[in-house]
Amino acid sequence: MTVEVDATGAPSVVVWHGRRLTVSAIQEVWRIEDEWWREPISRRYYLILLDGGILRTIYQDLADGAWYEQHG
């Protein structure tokens, strides 16, 4: 999955399974900071609505900048 961001760093386009989809709405944003005593987890999550009504939760790993889709 590839994510393009806008000037604020929010996702604006997601290339998902070979399809380029525009983020039509960001419905929720939250951040998780956890396990600072072991291997720290720092992520920013987005609940996004894509073209065609596809609802997905994606997150950016703030340690390495990579984007992932949340499963489960």
VODOKOL-121262 format. One record per atom (N, C-alpha, C, O): residue number from 1; x, y, z. Coordinates in Angstrom, 1 decimal, always signed. Layout:
// residues N
<r n="NUM" c1="X" c2="Y" c3="Z"/>
...
END
This chain:
// residues 72
<r n="1" c1="+0.9" c2="-1.2" c3="+0.0"/>
<r n="1" c1="+0.0" c2="+0.0" c3="+0.0"/>
<r n="1" c1="+0.9" c2="+1.2" c3="+0.0"/>
<r n="1" c1="+1.9" c2="+1.3" c3="+0.7"/>
<r n="2" c1="+0.5" c2="+2.2" c3="-0.9"/>
<r n="2" c1="+1.2" c2="+3.4" c3="-0.9"/>
<r n="2" c1="+0.3" c2="+4.5" c3="-0.5"/>
<r n="2" c1="-0.9" c2="+4.5" c3="-1.0"/>
<r n="3" c1="+0.7" c2="+5.5" c3="+0.3"/>
<r n="3" c1="-0.1" c2="+6.6" c3="+0.7"/>
<r n="3" c1="+0.5" c2="+7.9" c3="+0.3"/>
<r n="3" c1="+1.7" c2="+8.1" c3="+0.6"/>
<r n="4" c1="-0.2" c2="+8.8" c3="-0.3"/>
<r n="4" c1="+0.2" c2="+10.1" c3="-0.6"/>
<r n="4" c1="-0.5" c2="+11.0" c3="+0.4"/>
<r n="4" c1="-1.6" c2="+10.8" c3="+0.8"/>
<r n="5" c1="+0.3" c2="+12.0" c3="+0.9"/>
<r n="5" c1="-0.3" c2="+12.9" c3="+2.0"/>
<r n="5" c1="-0.4" c2="+14.3" c3="+1.5"/>
<r n="5" c1="+0.2" c2="+14.7" c3="+0.5"/>
<r n="6" c1="-1.3" c2="+15.1" c3="+2.1"/>
<r n="6" c1="-1.5" c2="+16.5" c3="+1.8"/>
<r n="6" c1="-0.4" c2="+17.3" c3="+2.6"/>
<r n="6" c1="+0.5" c2="+16.8" c3="+3.2"/>
<r n="7" c1="-0.6" c2="+18.6" c3="+2.5"/>
<r n="7" c1="+0.4" c2="+19.5" c3="+3.2"/>
<r n="7" c1="+0.5" c2="+19.4" c3="+4.7"/>
<r n="7" c1="+1.5" c2="+19.7" c3="+5.3"/>
<r n="8" c1="-0.6" c2="+18.9" c3="+5.3"/>
<r n="8" c1="-0.6" c2="+18.7" c3="+6.7"/>
<r n="8" c1="-0.1" c2="+17.3" c3="+7.2"/>
<r n="8" c1="+0.0" c2="+17.1" c3="+8.4"/>
<r n="9" c1="+0.2" c2="+16.5" c3="+6.2"/>
<r n="9" c1="+0.6" c2="+15.1" c3="+6.5"/>
<r n="9" c1="-0.5" c2="+14.1" c3="+6.6"/>
<r n="9" c1="-0.2" c2="+12.9" c3="+6.9"/>
<r n="10" c1="-1.7" c2="+14.5" c3="+6.3"/>
<r n="10" c1="-2.9" c2="+13.6" c3="+6.4"/>
<r n="10" c1="-3.0" c2="+12.8" c3="+5.0"/>
<r n="10" c1="-2.6" c2="+13.4" c3="+4.0"/>
<r n="11" c1="-3.4" c2="+11.6" c3="+5.0"/>
<r n="11" c1="-3.6" c2="+10.8" c3="+3.8"/>
<r n="11" c1="-4.6" c2="+11.5" c3="+2.8"/>
<r n="11" c1="-5.6" c2="+11.9" c3="+3.2"/>
<r n="12" c1="-4.2" c2="+11.6" c3="+1.5"/>
<r n="12" c1="-5.1" c2="+12.2" c3="+0.5"/>
<r n="12" c1="-5.4" c2="+11.2" c3="-0.6"/>
<r n="12" c1="-6.4" c2="+11.2" c3="-1.2"/>
<r n="13" c1="-4.4" c2="+10.3" c3="-0.9"/>
<r n="13" c1="-4.6" c2="+9.2" c3="-1.9"/>
<r n="13" c1="-4.0" c2="+7.9" c3="-1.4"/>
<r n="13" c1="-2.9" c2="+7.9" c3="-0.7"/>
<r n="14" c1="-4.7" c2="+6.8" c3="-1.6"/>
<r n="14" c1="-4.1" c2="+5.5" c3="-1.3"/>
<r n="14" c1="-4.1" c2="+4.6" c3="-2.5"/>
<r n="14" c1="-5.1" c2="+4.5" c3="-3.2"/>
<r n="15" c1="-2.9" c2="+4.0" c3="-2.8"/>
<r n="15" c1="-2.8" c2="+3.1" c3="-3.9"/>
<r n="15" c1="-3.0" c2="+1.7" c3="-3.2"/>
<r n="15" c1="-2.1" c2="+1.3" c3="-2.4"/>
<r n="16" c1="-4.1" c2="+1.1" c3="-3.5"/>
<r n="16" c1="-4.5" c2="-0.1" c3="-2.7"/>
<r n="16" c1="-4.8" c2="-1.2" c3="-3.7"/>
<r n="16" c1="-5.8" c2="-1.0" c3="-4.5"/>
<r n="17" c1="-4.1" c2="-2.3" c3="-3.7"/>
<r n="17" c1="-4.3" c2="-3.4" c3="-4.7"/>
<r n="17" c1="-4.3" c2="-2.9" c3="-6.1"/>
<r n="17" c1="-5.1" c2="-3.4" c3="-7.0"/>
<r n="18" c1="-3.3" c2="-2.0" c3="-6.4"/>
<r n="18" c1="-3.1" c2="-1.5" c3="-7.8"/>
<r n="18" c1="-4.1" c2="-0.5" c3="-8.2"/>
<r n="18" c1="-4.0" c2="+0.0" c3="-9.3"/>
<r n="19" c1="-5.0" c2="-0.1" c3="-7.3"/>
<r n="19" c1="-6.0" c2="+1.0" c3="-7.6"/>
<r n="19" c1="-5.6" c2="+2.3" c3="-6.9"/>
<r n="19" c1="-5.3" c2="+2.2" c3="-5.7"/>
<r n="20" c1="-5.7" c2="+3.4" c3="-7.5"/>
<r n="20" c1="-5.4" c2="+4.7" c3="-6.9"/>
<r n="20" c1="-6.8" c2="+5.3" c3="-6.5"/>
<r n="20" c1="-7.6" c2="+5.6" c3="-7.3"/>
<r n="21" c1="-6.9" c2="+5.4" c3="-5.2"/>
<r n="21" c1="-8.2" c2="+5.9" c3="-4.6"/>
<r n="21" c1="-8.0" c2="+7.2" c3="-3.8"/>
<r n="21" c1="-7.0" c2="+7.3" c3="-3.0"/>
<r n="22" c1="-8.8" c2="+8.1" c3="-4.0"/>
<r n="22" c1="-8.8" c2="+9.4" c3="-3.3"/>
<r n="22" c1="-9.5" c2="+9.2" c3="-2.0"/>
<r n="22" c1="-10.5" c2="+8.6" c3="-1.8"/>
<r n="23" c1="-8.9" c2="+9.8" c3="-0.9"/>
<r n="23" c1="-9.5" c2="+9.8" c3="+0.4"/>
<r n="23" c1="-10.6" c2="+10.9" c3="+0.3"/>
<r n="23" c1="-10.3" c2="+12.1" c3="+0.2"/>
<r n="24" c1="-11.8" c2="+10.5" c3="+0.4"/>
<r n="24" c1="-12.9" c2="+11.5" c3="+0.4"/>
<r n="24" c1="-13.3" c2="+12.1" c3="+1.7"/>
<r n="24" c1="-13.8" c2="+13.2" c3="+1.8"/>
<r n="25" c1="-12.9" c2="+11.4" c3="+2.8"/>
<r n="25" c1="-13.1" c2="+11.9" c3="+4.2"/>
<r n="25" c1="-12.2" c2="+11.2" c3="+5.2"/>
<r n="25" c1="-12.0" c2="+10.0" c3="+5.0"/>
<r n="26" c1="-11.8" c2="+11.9" c3="+6.1"/>
<r n="26" c1="-11.1" c2="+11.3" c3="+7.3"/>
<r n="26" c1="-12.1" c2="+11.4" c3="+8.4"/>
<r n="26" c1="-12.5" c2="+12.5" c3="+8.9"/>
<r n="27" c1="-12.5" c2="+10.2" c3="+8.9"/>
<r n="27" c1="-13.6" c2="+10.2" c3="+9.9"/>
<r n="27" c1="-13.1" c2="+10.2" c3="+11.3"/>
<r n="27" c1="-13.8" c2="+10.7" c3="+12.2"/>
<r n="28" c1="-11.9" c2="+9.8" c3="+11.5"/>
<r n="28" c1="-11.3" c2="+9.8" c3="+12.9"/>
<r n="28" c1="-9.8" c2="+9.7" c3="+12.8"/>
<r n="28" c1="-9.3" c2="+9.1" c3="+11.9"/>
<r n="29" c1="-9.1" c2="+10.3" c3="+13.7"/>
<r n="29" c1="-7.7" c2="+10.3" c3="+13.8"/>
<r n="29" c1="-7.3" c2="+10.1" c3="+15.3"/>
<r n="29" c1="-7.9" c2="+10.7" c3="+16.2"/>
<r n="30" c1="-6.4" c2="+9.1" c3="+15.5"/>
<r n="30" c1="-5.9" c2="+9.0" c3="+16.9"/>
<r n="30" c1="-4.5" c2="+8.5" c3="+16.9"/>
<r n="30" c1="-4.0" c2="+8.0" c3="+15.9"/>
<r n="31" c1="-3.8" c2="+8.6" c3="+18.0"/>
<r n="31" c1="-2.4" c2="+8.3" c3="+18.1"/>
<r n="31" c1="-2.2" c2="+7.3" c3="+19.2"/>
<r n="31" c1="-2.8" c2="+7.5" c3="+20.3"/>
<r n="32" c1="-1.3" c2="+6.4" c3="+19.0"/>
<r n="32" c1="-0.9" c2="+5.4" c3="+20.1"/>
<r n="32" c1="+0.6" c2="+5.5" c3="+20.4"/>
<r n="32" c1="+1.4" c2="+5.5" c3="+19.4"/>
<r n="33" c1="+0.9" c2="+5.7" c3="+21.6"/>
<r n="33" c1="+2.3" c2="+5.6" c3="+22.1"/>
<r n="33" c1="+2.2" c2="+4.5" c3="+23.2"/>
<r n="33" c1="+1.5" c2="+4.6" c3="+24.2"/>
<r n="34" c1="+3.0" c2="+3.4" c3="+23.0"/>
<r n="34" c1="+2.9" c2="+2.3" c3="+23.9"/>
<r n="34" c1="+4.3" c2="+1.6" c3="+24.0"/>
<r n="34" c1="+5.2" c2="+1.8" c3="+23.2"/>
<r n="35" c1="+4.4" c2="+0.8" c3="+25.0"/>
<r n="35" c1="+5.5" c2="-0.1" c3="+25.3"/>
<r n="35" c1="+6.8" c2="+0.7" c3="+25.3"/>
<r n="35" c1="+7.9" c2="+0.2" c3="+24.8"/>
<r n="36" c1="+6.9" c2="+1.9" c3="+25.8"/>
<r n="36" c1="+8.1" c2="+2.7" c3="+25.9"/>
<r n="36" c1="+9.2" c2="+2.0" c3="+26.7"/>
<r n="36" c1="+10.4" c2="+2.3" c3="+26.5"/>
<r n="37" c1="+8.8" c2="+1.0" c3="+27.5"/>
<r n="37" c1="+9.8" c2="+0.3" c3="+28.3"/>
<r n="37" c1="+10.5" c2="-0.9" c3="+27.6"/>
<r n="37" c1="+11.5" c2="-1.4" c3="+28.0"/>
<r n="38" c1="+9.9" c2="-1.3" c3="+26.4"/>
<r n="38" c1="+10.5" c2="-2.3" c3="+25.6"/>
<r n="38" c1="+10.9" c2="-1.7" c3="+24.3"/>
<r n="38" c1="+11.8" c2="-0.8" c3="+24.2"/>
<r n="39" c1="+10.2" c2="-2.1" c3="+23.2"/>
<r n="39" c1="+10.4" c2="-1.5" c3="+21.9"/>
<r n="39" c1="+9.3" c2="-0.6" c3="+21.7"/>
<r n="39" c1="+8.1" c2="-1.0" c3="+21.5"/>
<r n="40" c1="+9.5" c2="+0.7" c3="+21.7"/>
<r n="40" c1="+8.4" c2="+1.7" c3="+21.6"/>
<r n="40" c1="+7.6" c2="+1.5" c3="+20.3"/>
<r n="40" c1="+8.1" c2="+1.2" c3="+19.3"/>
<r n="41" c1="+6.3" c2="+1.8" c3="+20.5"/>
<r n="41" c1="+5.3" c2="+1.8" c3="+19.4"/>
<r n="41" c1="+4.8" c2="+3.2" c3="+19.4"/>
<r n="41" c1="+4.2" c2="+3.8" c3="+20.3"/>
<r n="42" c1="+4.9" c2="+3.9" c3="+18.2"/>
<r n="42" c1="+4.4" c2="+5.2" c3="+18.0"/>
<r n="42" c1="+3.7" c2="+5.2" c3="+16.6"/>
<r n="42" c1="+4.3" c2="+5.2" c3="+15.6"/>
<r n="43" c1="+2.4" c2="+5.3" c3="+16.7"/>
<r n="43" c1="+1.6" c2="+5.2" c3="+15.4"/>
<r n="43" c1="+0.5" c2="+6.3" c3="+15.4"/>
<r n="43" c1="-0.1" c2="+6.7" c3="+16.5"/>
<r n="44" c1="+0.2" c2="+6.8" c3="+14.2"/>
<r n="44" c1="-1.0" c2="+7.7" c3="+14.0"/>
<r n="44" c1="-1.9" c2="+6.9" c3="+13.1"/>
<r n="44" c1="-1.6" c2="+6.6" c3="+12.0"/>
<r n="45" c1="-3.1" c2="+6.7" c3="+13.6"/>
<r n="45" c1="-4.2" c2="+6.0" c3="+12.9"/>
<r n="45" c1="-5.2" c2="+6.9" c3="+12.3"/>
<r n="45" c1="-5.4" c2="+8.0" c3="+12.8"/>
<r n="46" c1="-5.7" c2="+6.5" c3="+11.1"/>
<r n="46" c1="-6.8" c2="+7.3" c3="+10.4"/>
<r n="46" c1="-7.9" c2="+6.3" c3="+10.0"/>
<r n="46" c1="-7.6" c2="+5.2" c3="+9.4"/>
<r n="47" c1="-9.1" c2="+6.6" c3="+10.3"/>
<r n="47" c1="-10.2" c2="+5.9" c3="+9.8"/>
<r n="47" c1="-10.7" c2="+6.7" c3="+8.6"/>
<r n="47" c1="-11.1" c2="+7.9" c3="+8.7"/>
<r n="48" c1="-10.5" c2="+6.2" c3="+7.4"/>
<r n="48" c1="-10.7" c2="+6.9" c3="+6.1"/>
<r n="48" c1="-11.8" c2="+6.3" c3="+5.3"/>
<r n="48" c1="-12.0" c2="+5.1" c3="+5.3"/>
<r n="49" c1="-12.4" c2="+7.2" c3="+4.5"/>
<r n="49" c1="-13.4" c2="+6.8" c3="+3.5"/>
<r n="49" c1="-12.8" c2="+7.1" c3="+2.2"/>
<r n="49" c1="-12.5" c2="+8.2" c3="+1.9"/>
<r n="50" c1="-12.7" c2="+6.0" c3="+1.4"/>
<r n="50" c1="-12.1" c2="+6.2" c3="+0.0"/>
<r n="50" c1="-13.2" c2="+6.2" c3="-1.0"/>
<r n="50" c1="-14.4" c2="+6.0" c3="-0.7"/>
<r n="51" c1="-12.8" c2="+6.6" c3="-2.2"/>
<r n="51" c1="-13.7" c2="+6.6" c3="-3.4"/>
<r n="51" c1="-14.5" c2="+5.3" c3="-3.4"/>
<r n="51" c1="-13.9" c2="+4.2" c3="-3.1"/>
<r n="52" c1="-15.7" c2="+5.3" c3="-3.8"/>
<r n="52" c1="-16.5" c2="+4.1" c3="-3.9"/>
<r n="52" c1="-17.1" c2="+3.6" c3="-2.5"/>
<r n="52" c1="-17.6" c2="+2.5" c3="-2.5"/>
<r n="53" c1="-16.9" c2="+4.4" c3="-1.5"/>
<r n="53" c1="-17.5" c2="+4.1" c3="-0.2"/>
<r n="53" c1="-16.7" c2="+3.1" c3="+0.6"/>
<r n="53" c1="-17.2" c2="+2.4" c3="+1.5"/>
<r n="54" c1="-15.4" c2="+2.9" c3="+0.2"/>
<r n="54" c1="-14.6" c2="+1.9" c3="+0.9"/>
<r n="54" c1="-14.1" c2="+2.5" c3="+2.2"/>
<r n="54" c1="-13.4" c2="+3.6" c3="+2.2"/>
<r n="55" c1="-14.3" c2="+1.9" c3="+3.4"/>
<r n="55" c1="-13.9" c2="+2.4" c3="+4.7"/>
<r n="55" c1="-12.7" c2="+1.5" c3="+5.1"/>
<r n="55" c1="-12.8" c2="+0.3" c3="+5.2"/>
<r n="56" c1="-11.6" c2="+2.2" c3="+5.5"/>
<r n="56" c1="-10.4" c2="+1.5" c3="+5.9"/>
<r n="56" c1="-9.8" c2="+2.2" c3="+7.1"/>
<r n="56" c1="-9.9" c2="+3.4" c3="+7.3"/>
<r n="57" c1="-9.1" c2="+1.4" c3="+7.9"/>
<r n="57" c1="-8.3" c2="+2.0" c3="+9.0"/>
<r n="57" c1="-6.8" c2="+1.8" c3="+8.6"/>
<r n="57" c1="-6.4" c2="+0.7" c3="+8.4"/>
<r n="58" c1="-6.1" c2="+2.9" c3="+8.4"/>
<r n="58" c1="-4.7" c2="+2.8" c3="+8.1"/>
<r n="58" c1="-3.9" c2="+3.5" c3="+9.2"/>
<r n="58" c1="-4.4" c2="+4.3" c3="+10.0"/>
<r n="59" c1="-2.6" c2="+3.2" c3="+9.3"/>
<r n="59" c1="-1.8" c2="+4.0" c3="+10.2"/>
<r n="59" c1="-0.4" c2="+4.2" c3="+9.7"/>
<r n="59" c1="+0.1" c2="+3.4" c3="+8.8"/>
<r n="60" c1="+0.3" c2="+5.2" c3="+10.2"/>
<r n="60" c1="+1.6" c2="+5.5" c3="+9.9"/>
<r n="60" c1="+2.5" c2="+5.2" c3="+11.1"/>
<r n="60" c1="+2.2" c2="+5.7" c3="+12.2"/>
<r n="61" c1="+3.5" c2="+4.4" c3="+10.9"/>
<r n="61" c1="+4.5" c2="+4.1" c3="+11.9"/>
<r n="61" c1="+5.4" c2="+5.3" c3="+12.0"/>
<r n="61" c1="+6.1" c2="+5.6" c3="+11.1"/>
<r n="62" c1="+5.3" c2="+6.0" c3="+13.1"/>
<r n="62" c1="+6.0" c2="+7.3" c3="+13.3"/>
<r n="62" c1="+7.5" c2="+7.1" c3="+13.5"/>
<r n="62" c1="+8.2" c2="+8.1" c3="+13.4"/>
<r n="63" c1="+7.9" c2="+5.9" c3="+13.8"/>
<r n="63" c1="+9.3" c2="+5.7" c3="+14.0"/>
<r n="63" c1="+10.0" c2="+5.6" c3="+12.6"/>
<r n="63" c1="+11.1" c2="+6.1" c3="+12.5"/>
<r n="64" c1="+9.4" c2="+4.9" c3="+11.6"/>
<r n="64" c1="+10.1" c2="+4.8" c3="+10.3"/>
<r n="64" c1="+9.3" c2="+5.4" c3="+9.2"/>
<r n="64" c1="+9.8" c2="+5.5" c3="+8.0"/>
<r n="65" c1="+8.1" c2="+6.0" c3="+9.4"/>
<r n="65" c1="+7.4" c2="+6.7" c3="+8.4"/>
<r n="65" c1="+6.5" c2="+5.8" c3="+7.5"/>
<r n="65" c1="+5.8" c2="+6.4" c3="+6.6"/>
<r n="66" c1="+6.6" c2="+4.5" c3="+7.6"/>
<r n="66" c1="+5.9" c2="+3.6" c3="+6.7"/>
<r n="66" c1="+4.4" c2="+3.6" c3="+7.0"/>
<r n="66" c1="+4.0" c2="+3.8" c3="+8.2"/>
<r n="67" c1="+3.6" c2="+3.3" c3="+6.0"/>
<r n="67" c1="+2.1" c2="+3.2" c3="+6.1"/>
<r n="67" c1="+1.7" c2="+1.8" c3="+6.1"/>
<r n="67" c1="+2.3" c2="+0.9" c3="+5.4"/>
<r n="68" c1="+0.6" c2="+1.4" c3="+6.8"/>
<r n="68" c1="+0.1" c2="+0.1" c3="+6.9"/>
<r n="68" c1="-1.4" c2="+0.1" c3="+7.0"/>
<r n="68" c1="-2.0" c2="+1.1" c3="+7.4"/>
<r n="69" c1="-2.1" c2="-1.0" c3="+6.6"/>
<r n="69" c1="-3.5" c2="-1.1" c3="+6.8"/>
<r n="69" c1="-3.7" c2="-1.9" c3="+8.1"/>
<r n="69" c1="-3.1" c2="-2.9" c3="+8.3"/>
<r n="70" c1="-4.6" c2="-1.5" c3="+8.9"/>
<r n="70" c1="-5.0" c2="-2.2" c3="+10.1"/>
<r n="70" c1="-5.9" c2="-3.3" c3="+9.8"/>
<r n="70" c1="-6.9" c2="-3.1" c3="+9.1"/>
<r n="71" c1="-5.6" c2="-4.5" c3="+10.2"/>
<r n="71" c1="-6.4" c2="-5.7" c3="+10.0"/>
<r n="71" c1="-7.0" c2="-6.2" c3="+11.3"/>
<r n="71" c1="-6.3" c2="-6.1" c3="+12.3"/>
<r n="72" c1="-8.2" c2="-6.6" c3="+11.2"/>
<r n="72" c1="-8.8" c2="-7.2" c3="+12.4"/>
<r n="72" c1="-9.6" c2="-6.3" c3="+13.3"/>
<r n="72" c1="-10.1" c2="-6.8" c3="+14.3"/>
END
